[in-house]
Amino acid sequence: MEKTVVAEIAELLGEPRFHWTDPGPWEEMEREFGMRFPDDFRAIVDAYGSILVNDQLYLTHPARHLLHSLHSHVRDDLEMWREEDMAEFLPSPVGAGPGELIPVATCVTGEAVFLCVPDDASAKWRVVVQEFDSPAWTLYELTFREWLLAYLKGRDVTVCVRDRAPDGPFYEFLPGGPE
């Protein structure tokens, strides 16, 4: 599955250059939050690391030695979104339990991207995008891979790329990354 997931993304975004293979950071983060992130999300993040896509979408890796760590971002974002006045802006509570939303990415344009934890093991993961400057949110019946592919193809998945990547999708490592 990993090669297929990453190969599809690489066709649009370019070859990954991070290639993380140690499951330790994922295992540590998943123990803390009591859930396992979906395989497609893990494969993409392990391949690319902590990056900025199209000068808009921040994706981060859980390795704690990185300046931009998914582990720290999830913890901080869960705390922020759990504040009583923030809960009204989402379709479900934030957290790592069944039916809850776990924050996994942000955008320079103000959107927050969540994975919706399935209610049971047979259900698929879905994506919720919240527009931070308004109470609007959209649920996508897409896995993270499907959602990211749609984004990279310039489809309307709340986060719009057309004006930010006129020559096609691209990425750069975030400061403190491998380059």
N, C-alpha and C positions, 0 to 999 in steps of 0.2 A: 504493500500500500504506500509506503513512504516514497519510493521512487516515483510512482505515478503522481502522487500529490505534489511533490517538489518539482517534478518535470513539467507538469501543467503550469505551475506558477512561474518557473524559470523561463518558459517559452515567451511569457509576456514581460516579466520583470527583469530578466537577466539571470545569469548563473549566480548561485549563492556562493559566498566566500567565508562563511563562518564554520559550518560543518561540525557542530557540537555532537559528541557521542556519549558523554558521561550522563547517565540518568539521575545522578545524585541531586542536582538542584531541583529537578522536577519532583523527585521523591520527597525531599525536605519540604517543599512548598505544599505538595499534596497532603502530606501528613498534617501540616499545620491547619489546612483548610478542610480536611476530611473528605476530599473528593479527588478524582483523577480527571485531568484535562483530556479532551478528545484527541485521538491520535493524529488527526489531520492538523490541528492547531500545533501540537507538539512538533510534528515533522517540519512544518514550515518555519517555526521559530528556531528550532535546532539548526536548520539549514542556513538561515539568514542572520540570526542573532538580533541584537538591538539596532533597529534601523528606522529611518524616516523614509516613507514611500511617497514619491511625487511631491516632496516638500509639504506634505499634509498629514499623513497617517503614521502615527508612532506605533511600532511593534517592538516589544522588548522581550528579552530572554531572562529566565529566572536565575541565572548564575549571579551570585551575590557580589563577585569581584567586579562586575560591570558597573559603571556609574549609573546607567539606566537599567535597573533590574525589575523584571516583571514581578518577582516576589514582593519587593518593597512597594511597587505601584499598586498591586492588588490589595495589600494590607491597608495602605493609605486611602485608596479609593473606596474600599468597603466601609471604612470608618466615616469618610465624608458622606457617602450615599446613605448610610444608616441614620444620619441625623434626621430627626423627625420632619423638618421642613423640606428635605430632599426626596423623601419617599413618594410624595405625591406626583413626581415627575416620571415615574416608571410604572409599567404594567404589573410588576411583581416585586416582592421584597428582594433586596440584595443579599447575597450569601452564597454558600456552596451546597446548600441542601436541594433536594428535588423541587423543581419548579422555580427556584430562585435564580437571580441574575448575578453572574460573576463578571466584574469589569476586567477587560483584557486589553483594551487599546483606547487611545485618545487621538484627537485631531487638532491641528493648529487652528482649524476653523470652528472649533467649539463642540464637536460631537464626541460622544462617548460610546464605545462599542462594548457590548456585553455578550457573553455566551449564556444561553438559557439552559440550566442544568436539567436534563430529562427527568421526568417523573418516575420512569422505570428504565431498566437496562435495555429494553427493546426499543425504546423511543430514540429518535435522533436528536442531536444537539441542534439548536437554532440560534440565530443572531438577533439581537435587539440593538438598534441604534437610537440614541437619545440626543436631541438637539439641545445643547446646554443653555442656549439663549432663549429657549421657549419651553413650554411644557409638552412639546410634541415628541413622540417616540414612534418607531416603526418596528414591528416584528417581521422578520424574514424567515420563511420556512426553508432556510438554506443552512447547510453546515458552514463552518468557518471557511473551508476551502472554496465552496461554491460562492459564498459571499465575496471573498477576496478576489476570486476570478472575475466576478461581475464588476467589481470596483475597478480592477485593472483594465477591463474591456471598455470602461467609460459608461457603464450602465448606471442608472439612477438607483443607488442603494443608500440614499440619504447623504452619504459622503460623495460628493461629486468631484471628478478628477479632470474633466475636459479642459478647463482653463489652466490647470496646474501642470499638466504633462502634454503639451501640444505635440511633442515629438515622440510620444509613447512613454509608457511607464518606466520609472527608474527608481533607484534607491541609493541611500548613502548611510554609512555607519553613523550612529550617534556618538557624540564625544565620549571618550573613555572606553570605546570599543577596540576591536583588534587592529584598526588602522589609524 
